[in-house]
Amino acid sequence: MTQNYKPAYPPEFRQQMVELVALGKCPKQLSKEFGCHYTSIQTWCRAAGVPIRSSQAIAFAATSSVASLSANERQELLELRKKLKRVE
């Protein structure tokens, strides 16, 4: 009987994924790019003590650094993102 499982990823590959997440990359984007499951990347990051930021948090950080938003604009943006998350 043959076993249908994927061999373990090499330690160098896992370390590279952890380092990319530490630099701000999203695990889901990395999983699409490198062909591994995003929960594997999350598990490796947790084991290494690297916090995982959501793609929305990354997008918000990029938006915040590009343009300064007023308090009202920031609140509106957060509310719209919450609505969008519910729709998705």
N, CA, C and O atoms as a printed pandas DataFrame, in Angstrom:
     atom_number atom_name residue_name chain_id  residue_number  x_coord  y_coord  z_coord
0              1         N          MET        A               1    0.840   -1.170    0.000
1              2        CA          MET        A               1    0.000    0.000    0.000
2              3         C          MET        A               1    0.895    1.246    0.000
3              4         O          MET        A               1    1.817    1.343    0.810
4              5         N          THR        A               2    0.633    2.184   -0.889
5              6        CA          THR        A               2    1.430    3.403   -0.947
6              7         C          THR        A               2    0.849    4.455   -0.018
7              8         O          THR        A               2   -0.364    4.554    0.170
8              9         N          GLN        A               3    1.742    5.223    0.546
9             10        CA          GLN        A               3    1.315    6.305    1.435
10            11         C          GLN        A               3    1.273    7.595    0.636
11            12         O          GLN        A               3    2.183    7.895   -0.137
12            13         N          ASN        A               4    0.208    8.349    0.833
13            14        CA          ASN        A               4    0.050    9.625    0.134
14            15         C          ASN        A               4    0.303   10.772    1.099
15            16         O          ASN        A               4   -0.634   11.353    1.646
16            17         N          TYR        A               5    1.558   11.089    1.301
17            18        CA          TYR        A               5    1.888   12.240    2.124
18            19         C          TYR        A               5    3.073   12.944    1.504
19            20         O          TYR        A               5    3.874   12.356    0.777
20            21         N          LYS        A               6    3.155   14.214    1.813
21            22        CA          LYS        A               6    4.232   15.029    1.274
22            23         C          LYS        A               6    5.398   14.988    2.261
23            24         O          LYS        A               6    5.182   15.131    3.464
24            25         N          PRO        A               7    6.623   14.797    1.780
25            26        CA          PRO        A               7    7.763   14.779    2.700
26            27         C          PRO        A               7    7.933   16.134    3.395
27            28         O          PRO        A               7    7.494   17.166    2.887
28            29         N          ALA        A               8    8.561   16.109    4.534
29            30        CA          ALA        A               8    8.760   17.333    5.319
30            31         C          ALA        A               8    9.569   18.349    4.524
31            32         O          ALA        A               8   10.443   17.997    3.731
32            33         N          TYR        A               9    9.253   19.611    4.757
33            34        CA          TYR        A               9   10.011   20.683    4.108
34            35         C          TYR        A               9   11.394   20.774    4.751
35            36         O          TYR        A               9   11.531   20.551    5.954
36            37         N          PRO        A              10   12.404   21.096    3.973
37            38        CA          PRO        A              10   13.748   21.224    4.545
38            39         C          PRO        A              10   13.806   22.373    5.564
39            40         O          PRO        A              10   13.092   23.365    5.420
40            41         N          PRO        A              11   14.646   22.240    6.580
41            42        CA          PRO        A              11   14.755   23.297    7.600
42            43         C          PRO        A              11   15.102   24.662    7.008
43            44         O          PRO        A              11   14.644   25.690    7.506
44            45         N          GLU        A              12   15.912   24.673    5.948
45            46        CA          GLU        A              12   16.284   25.955    5.320
46            47         C          GLU        A              12   15.063   26.649    4.720
47            48         O          GLU        A              12   14.930   27.870    4.796
48            49         N          PHE        A              13   14.173   25.853    4.121
49            50        CA          PHE        A              13   12.953   26.396    3.533
50            51         C          PHE        A              13   12.061   26.972    4.622
51            52         O          PHE        A              13   11.534   28.076    4.488
52            53         N          ARG        A              14   11.898   26.217    5.698
53            54        CA          ARG        A              14   11.067   26.692    6.822
54            55         C          ARG        A              14   11.615   27.992    7.391
55            56         O          ARG        A              14   10.864   28.929    7.663
56            57         N          GLN        A              15   12.929   28.040    7.567
57            58        CA          GLN        A              15   13.562   29.247    8.119
58            59         C          GLN        A              15   13.359   30.442    7.188
59            60         O          GLN        A              15   13.134   31.561    7.651
60            61         N          GLN        A              16   13.437   30.208    5.884
61            62        CA          GLN        A              16   13.225   31.283    4.921
62            63         C          GLN        A              16   11.801   31.834    5.034
63            64         O          GLN        A              16   11.598   33.047    4.991
64            65         N          MET        A              17   10.818   30.940    5.177
65            66        CA          MET        A              17    9.429   31.379    5.310
66            67         C          MET        A              17    9.239   32.208    6.578
67            68         O          MET        A              17    8.561   33.235    6.559
68            69         N          VAL        A              18    9.840   31.757    7.679
69            70        CA          VAL        A              18    9.745   32.478    8.951
70            71         C          VAL        A              18   10.370   33.862    8.814
71            72         O          VAL        A              18    9.814   34.848    9.299
72            73         N          GLU        A              19   11.512   33.935    8.162
73            74        CA          GLU        A              19   12.177   35.232    7.983
74            75         C          GLU        A              19   11.345   36.179    7.120
75            76         O          GLU        A              19   11.283   37.377    7.395
76            77         N          LEU        A              20   10.709   35.645    6.081
77            78        CA          LEU        A              20    9.864   36.488    5.229
78            79         C          LEU        A              20    8.650   37.010    5.988
79            80         O          LEU        A              20    8.253   38.161    5.806
80            81         N          VAL        A              21    8.059   36.177    6.835
81            82        CA          VAL        A              21    6.929   36.626    7.650
82            83         C          VAL        A              21    7.403   37.696    8.637
83            84         O          VAL        A              21    6.705   38.682    8.872
84            85         N          ALA        A              22    8.580   37.499    9.206
85            86        CA          ALA        A              22    9.129   38.487   10.139
86            87         C          ALA        A              22    9.344   39.833    9.452
87            88         O          ALA        A              22    9.276   40.880   10.095
88            89         N          LEU        A              23    9.605   39.801    8.149
89            90        CA          LEU        A              23    9.792   41.037    7.384
90            91         C          LEU        A              23    8.470   41.676    6.970
91            92         O          LEU        A              23    8.455   42.760    6.387
92            93         N          GLY        A              24    7.345   40.992    7.277
93            94        CA          GLY        A              24    6.041   41.578    7.006
94            95         C          GLY        A              24    5.242   40.913    5.907
95            96         O          GLY        A              24    4.160   41.391    5.563
96            97         N          LYS        A              25    5.741   39.826    5.345
97            98        CA          LYS        A              25    4.992   39.120    4.300
98            99         C          LYS        A              25    3.833   38.343    4.915
99           100         O          LYS        A              25    3.911   37.892    6.058
100          101         N          CYS        A              26    2.767   38.194    4.149
101          102        CA          CYS        A              26    1.585   37.466    4.593
102          103         C          CYS        A              26    1.757   35.972    4.315
103          104         O          CYS        A              26    2.130   35.603    3.202
104          105         N          PRO        A              27    1.496   35.100    5.301
105          106        CA          PRO        A              27    1.628   33.653    5.080
106          107         C          PRO        A              27    0.799   33.127    3.908
107          108         O          PRO        A              27    1.239   32.220    3.202
108          109         N          LYS        A              28   -0.381   33.678    3.694
109          110        CA          LYS        A              28   -1.215   33.211    2.579
110          111         C          LYS        A              28   -0.584   33.557    1.237
111          112         O          LYS        A              28   -0.633   32.754    0.305
112          113         N          GLN        A              29    0.004   34.735    1.131
113          114        CA          GLN        A              29    0.678   35.114   -0.110
114          115         C          GLN        A              29    1.900   34.229   -0.340
115          116         O          GLN        A              29    2.157   33.788   -1.460
116          117         N          LEU        A              30    2.645   33.977    0.726
117          118        CA          LEU        A              30    3.827   33.122    0.609
118          119         C          LEU        A              30    3.440   31.699    0.212
119          120         O          LEU        A              30    4.139   31.056   -0.571
120          121         N          SER        A              31    2.324   31.209    0.753
121          122        CA          SER        A              31    1.903   29.847    0.422
122          123         C          SER        A              31    1.574   29.726   -1.060
123          124         O          SER        A              31    1.884   28.710   -1.682
124          125         N          LYS        A              32    0.952   30.748   -1.627
125          126        CA          LYS        A              32    0.648   30.725   -3.057
126          127         C          LYS        A              32    1.926   30.803   -3.885
127          128         O          LYS        A              32    2.065   30.126   -4.903
128          129         N          GLU        A              33    2.841   31.626   -3.439
129          130        CA          GLU        A              33    4.085   31.844   -4.183
130          131         C          GLU        A              33    5.009   30.626   -4.149
131          132         O          GLU        A              33    5.633   30.287   -5.155
132          133         N          PHE        A              34    5.095   29.962   -2.977
133          134        CA          PHE        A              34    6.056   28.876   -2.813
134          135         C          PHE        A              34    5.428   27.478   -2.808
135          136         O          PHE        A              34    6.151   26.483   -2.754
136          137         N          GLY        A              35    4.101   27.389   -2.864
137          138        CA          GLY        A              35    3.448   26.100   -3.001
138          139         C          GLY        A              35    3.360   25.252   -1.748
139          140         O          GLY        A              35    3.340   24.024   -1.834
140          141         N          CYS        A              36    3.308   25.880   -0.594
141          142        CA          CYS        A              36    3.088   25.125    0.641
142          143         C          CYS        A              36    1.841   25.688    1.321
143          144         O          CYS        A              36    1.388   26.778    0.971
144          145         N          HIS        A              37    1.292   24.974    2.269
145          146        CA          HIS        A              37    0.058   25.414    2.919
146          147         C          HIS        A              37    0.355   26.520    3.924
147          148         O          HIS        A              37    1.364   26.483    4.628
148          149         N          TYR        A              38   -0.540   27.505    3.981
149          150        CA          TYR        A              38   -0.287   28.640    4.860
150          151         C          TYR        A              38   -0.297   28.257    6.343
151          152         O          TYR        A              38    0.362   28.912    7.150
152          153         N          THR        A              39   -1.034   27.205    6.708
153          154        CA          THR        A              39   -1.017   26.804    8.119
154          155         C          THR        A              39    0.348   26.227    8.515
155          156         O          THR        A              39    0.747   26.306    9.676
156          157         N          SER        A              40    1.053   25.652    7.548
157          158        CA          SER        A              40    2.419   25.192    7.834
158          159         C          SER        A              40    3.303   26.378    8.185
159          160         O          SER        A              40    4.070   26.336    9.147
160          161         N          ILE        A              41    3.183   27.436    7.392
161          162        CA          ILE        A              41    3.986   28.644    7.644
162          163         C          ILE        A              41    3.625   29.234    9.005
163          164         O          ILE        A              41    4.508   29.645    9.758
164          165         N          GLN        A              42    2.336   29.276    9.322
165          166        CA          GLN        A              42    1.908   29.803   10.624
166          167         C          GLN        A              42    2.489   28.970   11.763
167          168         O          GLN        A              42    2.940   29.517   12.769
168          169         N          THR        A              43    2.479   27.654   11.606
169          170        CA          THR        A              43    3.020   26.764   12.633
170          171         C          THR        A              43    4.510   27.011   12.836
171          172         O          THR        A              43    4.980   27.070   13.972
172          173         N          TRP        A              44    5.255   27.157   11.741
173          174        CA          TRP        A              44    6.689   27.409   11.844
174          175         C          TRP        A              44    6.965   28.746   12.528
175          176         O          TRP        A              44    7.899   28.866   13.321
176          177         N          CYS        A              45    6.144   29.746   12.215
177          178        CA          CYS        A              45    6.321   31.072   12.819
178          179         C          CYS        A              45    6.031   31.038   14.318
179          180         O          CYS        A              45    6.765   31.623   15.114
180          181         N          ARG        A              46    4.957   30.349   14.694
181          182        CA          ARG        A              46    4.640   30.231   16.122
182          183         C          ARG        A              46    5.772   29.542   16.869
183          184         O          ARG        A              46    6.157   29.965   17.960
184          185         N          ALA        A              47    6.304   28.477   16.272
185          186        CA          ALA        A              47    7.401   27.734   16.908
186          187         C          ALA        A              47    8.644   28.612   17.060
187          188         O          ALA        A              47    9.407   28.455   18.013
188          189         N          ALA        A              48    8.842   29.535   16.116
189          190        CA          ALA        A              48   10.005   30.417   16.159
190          191         C          ALA        A              48    9.737   31.688   16.968
191          192         O          ALA        A              48   10.645   32.488   17.190
192          193         N          GLY        A              49    8.484   31.872   17.408
193          194        CA          GLY        A              49    8.142   33.058   18.194
194          195         C          GLY        A              49    7.983   34.311   17.349
195          196         O          GLY        A              49    8.118   35.424   17.856
196          197         N          VAL        A              50    7.696   34.138   16.059
197          198        CA          VAL        A              50    7.522   35.277   15.153
198          199         C          VAL        A              50    6.031   35.591   15.052
199          200         O          VAL        A              50    5.242   34.720   14.684
200          201         N          PRO        A              51    5.636   36.827   15.374
201          202        CA          PRO        A              51    4.214   37.183   15.280
202          203         C          PRO        A              51    3.759   37.225   13.819
203          204         O          PRO        A              51    4.517   37.599   12.924
204          205         N          ILE        A              52    2.521   36.837   13.607
205          206        CA          ILE        A              52    1.945   36.815   12.266
206          207         C          ILE        A              52    0.940   37.950   12.164
207          208         O          ILE        A              52   -0.019   38.034   12.931
208          209         N          ARG        A              53    1.187   38.818   11.196
209          210        CA          ARG        A              53    0.255   39.917   10.957
210          211         C          ARG        A              53   -0.659   39.542    9.815
211          212         O          ARG        A              53   -0.233   38.917    8.844
212          213         N          SER        A              54   -1.923   39.928    9.933
213          214        CA          SER        A              54   -2.879   39.635    8.864
214          215         C          SER        A              54   -2.581   40.509    7.656
215          216         O          SER        A              54   -1.878   41.513    7.768
216          217         N          SER        A              55   -3.113   40.130    6.508
217          218        CA          SER        A              55   -2.901   40.917    5.296
218          219         C          SER        A              55   -3.533   42.300    5.450
219          220         O          SER        A              55   -3.029   43.271    4.885
220          221         N          GLN        A              56   -4.628   42.405    6.205
221          222        CA          GLN        A              56   -5.251   43.707    6.431
222          223         C          GLN        A              56   -4.354   44.590    7.284
223          224         O          GLN        A              56   -4.249   45.791    7.035
224          225         N          ALA        A              57   -3.707   44.008    8.286
225          226        CA          ALA        A              57   -2.806   44.797    9.131
226          227         C          ALA        A              57   -1.614   45.280    8.322
227          228         O          ALA        A              57   -1.143   46.401    8.513
228          229         N          ILE        A              58   -1.125   44.437    7.418
229          230        CA          ILE        A              58   -0.013   44.818    6.568
230          231         C          ILE        A              58   -0.446   45.941    5.623
231          232         O          ILE        A              58    0.284   46.911    5.424
232          233         N          ALA        A              59   -1.635   45.799    5.047
233          234        CA          ALA        A              59   -2.151   46.834    4.142
234          235         C          ALA        A              59   -2.375   48.139    4.892
235          236         O          ALA        A              59   -2.089   49.215    4.366
236          237         N          PHE        A              60   -2.885   48.049    6.119
237          238        CA          PHE        A              60   -3.111   49.250    6.911
238          239         C          PHE        A              60   -1.795   49.931    7.250
239          240         O          PHE        A              60   -1.703   51.157    7.203
240          241         N          ALA        A              61   -0.777   49.152    7.589
241          242        CA          ALA        A              61    0.533   49.727    7.892
242          243         C          ALA        A              61    1.104   50.428    6.666
243          244         O          ALA        A              61    1.701   51.498    6.786
244          245         N          ALA        A              62    0.926   49.837    5.493
245          246        CA          ALA        A              62    1.416   50.455    4.261
246          247         C          ALA        A              62    0.653   51.739    3.975
247          248         O          ALA        A              62    1.246   52.739    3.571
248          249         N          THR        A              63   -0.667   51.718    4.183
249          250        CA          THR        A              63   -1.479   52.906    3.960
250          251         C          THR        A              63   -1.101   54.010    4.934
251          252         O          THR        A              63   -1.026   55.179    4.554
252          253         N          SER        A              64   -0.864   53.648    6.174
253          254        CA          SER        A              64   -0.533   54.632    7.189
254          255         C          SER        A              64    0.796   55.313    6.902
255          256         O          SER        A              64    0.952   56.509    7.150
256          257         N          SER        A              65    1.747   54.558    6.383
257          258        CA          SER        A              65    3.055   55.144    6.141
258          259         C          SER        A              65    3.069   56.008    4.891
259          260         O          SER        A              65    3.888   56.920    4.778
260          261         N          VAL        A              66    2.156   55.728    3.937
261          262        CA          VAL        A              66    2.134   56.493    2.696
262          263         C          VAL        A              66    1.457   57.838    2.897
263          264         O          VAL        A              66    1.975   58.867    2.462
264          265         N          ALA        A              67    0.335   57.836    3.534
265          266        CA          ALA        A              67   -0.416   59.077    3.693
266          267         C          ALA        A              67   -0.926   59.181    5.123
267          268         O          ALA        A              67   -1.399   58.205    5.706
268          269         N          SER        A              68   -0.823   60.341    5.655
269          270        CA          SER        A              68   -1.308   60.592    6.999
270          271         C          SER        A              68   -2.821   60.788    6.955
271          272         O          SER        A              68   -3.319   61.628    6.206
272          273         N          LEU        A              69   -3.552   60.014    7.757
273          274        CA          LEU        A              69   -5.007   60.085    7.786
274          275         C          LEU        A              69   -5.476   60.830    9.028
275          276         O          LEU        A              69   -4.854   60.761   10.088
276          277         N          SER        A              70   -6.587   61.544    8.874
277          278        CA          SER        A              70   -7.185   62.176   10.040
278          279         C          SER        A              70   -7.852   61.104   10.886
279          280         O          SER        A              70   -8.032   59.975   10.430
280          281         N          ALA        A              71   -8.215   61.441   12.096
281          282        CA          ALA        A              71   -8.854   60.472   12.987
282          283         C          ALA        A              71  -10.169   59.971   12.387
283          284         O          ALA        A              71  -10.474   58.781   12.470
284          285         N          ASN        A              72  -10.944   60.870   11.784
285          286        CA          ASN        A              72  -12.221   60.477   11.164
286          287         C          ASN        A              72  -11.994   59.551    9.971
287          288         O          ASN        A              72  -12.716   58.569    9.794
288          289         N          GLU        A              73  -10.985   59.868    9.150
289          290        CA          GLU        A              73  -10.673   59.016    7.995
290          291         C          GLU        A              73  -10.209   57.635    8.439
291          292         O          GLU        A              73  -10.583   56.626    7.843
292          293         N          ARG        A              74   -9.405   57.596    9.471
293          294        CA          ARG        A              74   -8.902   56.332    9.993
294          295         C          ARG        A              74  -10.049   55.470   10.512
295          296         O          ARG        A              74  -10.092   54.266   10.259
296          297         N          GLN        A              75  -10.986   56.098   11.246
297          298        CA          GLN        A              75  -12.135   55.380   11.776
298          299         C          GLN        A              75  -13.008   54.856   10.645
299          300         O          GLN        A              75  -13.468   53.715   10.691
300          301         N          GLU        A              76  -13.239   55.682    9.631
301          302        CA          GLU        A              76  -14.039   55.258    8.483
302          303         C          GLU        A              76  -13.371   54.091    7.751
303          304         O          GLU        A              76  -14.041   53.140    7.349
304          305         N          LEU        A              77  -12.071   54.167    7.585
305          306        CA          LEU        A              77  -11.330   53.088    6.930
306          307         C          LEU        A              77  -11.461   51.778    7.706
307          308         O          LEU        A              77  -11.669   50.721    7.110
308          309         N          LEU        A              78  -11.343   51.843    9.017
309          310        CA          LEU        A              78  -11.479   50.643    9.839
310          311         C          LEU        A              78  -12.879   50.045    9.731
311          312         O          LEU        A              78  -13.033   48.827    9.643
312          313         N          GLU        A              79  -13.890   50.895    9.736
313          314        CA          GLU        A              79  -15.274   50.412    9.612
314          315         C          GLU        A              79  -15.518   49.763    8.251
315          316         O          GLU        A              79  -16.182   48.730    8.161
316          317         N          LEU        A              80  -14.982   50.369    7.199
317          318        CA          LEU        A              80  -15.149   49.797    5.859
318          319         C          LEU        A              80  -14.434   48.457    5.735
319          320         O          LEU        A              80  -14.944   47.542    5.088
320          321         N          ARG        A              81  -13.281   48.335    6.337
321          322        CA          ARG        A              81  -12.553   47.061    6.301
322          323         C          ARG        A              81  -13.316   45.972    7.051
323          324         O          ARG        A              81  -13.340   44.818    6.624
324          325         N          LYS        A              82  -13.942   46.346    8.175
325          326        CA          LYS        A              82  -14.749   45.372    8.916
326          327         C          LYS        A              82  -15.930   44.907    8.075
327          328         O          LYS        A              82  -16.249   43.718    8.057
328          329         N          LYS        A              83  -16.590   45.848    7.371
329          330        CA          LYS        A              83  -17.716   45.488    6.514
330          331         C          LYS        A              83  -17.251   44.583    5.379
331          332         O          LYS        A              83  -17.920   43.603    5.049
332          333         N          LEU        A              84  -16.124   44.905    4.791
333          334        CA          LEU        A              84  -15.582   44.099    3.696
334          335         C          LEU        A              84  -15.257   42.693    4.169
335          336         O          LEU        A              84  -15.493   41.724    3.448
336          337         N          LYS        A              85  -14.719   42.576    5.373
337          338        CA          LYS        A              85  -14.387   41.255    5.908
338          339         C          LYS        A              85  -15.643   40.407    6.087
339          340         O          LYS        A              85  -15.616   39.199    5.852
340          341         N          ARG        A              86  -16.736   41.031    6.500
341          342        CA          ARG        A              86  -17.988   40.305    6.666
342          343         C          ARG        A              86  -18.539   39.831    5.325
343          344         O          ARG        A              86  -19.136   38.757    5.244
344          345         N          VAL        A              87  -18.343   40.619    4.278
345          346        CA          VAL        A              87  -18.837   40.281    2.948
346          347         C          VAL        A              87  -18.028   39.130    2.348
347          348         O          VAL        A              87  -18.588   38.247    1.698
348          349         N          GLU        A              88  -16.729   39.140    2.564
349          350        CA          GLU        A              88  -15.863   38.097    2.011
350          351         C          GLU        A              88  -16.171   36.824    2.695
351          352         O          GLU        A              88  -15.563   35.798    2.393
